[in-house]
């Protein structure tokens, strides 16, 4: 079966998912912006060398993260405004789990975080652990993706059991 890609309107559930992501991105951007400005404002009160180094560094990092959140917010807003989602159909080309483990200050490793993903039509799609174990390489899947924010709205494997359109 050849791989296909098309656009279809967003469902109410898709709009709700994107709206929740948008609200979260707004909150994060606002909090980081306030933290960034607050850290730089503290420089007027604290004049020791430690604070003159730490606060600007924290402020710049928080401002950069706020900027990233604003860009994500813009992409989510564009997806909601356009009201379309991409449907990508094709075989699973690859699948893997990315594991990140942070080290504590004493050198011991903390909890690991796992990111499960599959690749369809050269597009890396983040999936849940349950979805990850449902698919294997070569399975034909249908994925619904917000085109600008790359938010995976849904993915299923039953594409071959439905009648052709």
Protein Blocks (a to p, Z undefined) as FASTA:
>chain_A
ZZddddddddfklmmmmmmmmmmmmmmmmmmmmmmmmmmmmmmmpmcfklmmmmmmmmmm
mmmmmmmmmmmmmmmmmmmmnopacddddddfbdcddddddddfkopacdddddddddee
hiacdddfklmmmpcehiacdddddfklopafbdcfklmmpccZZ
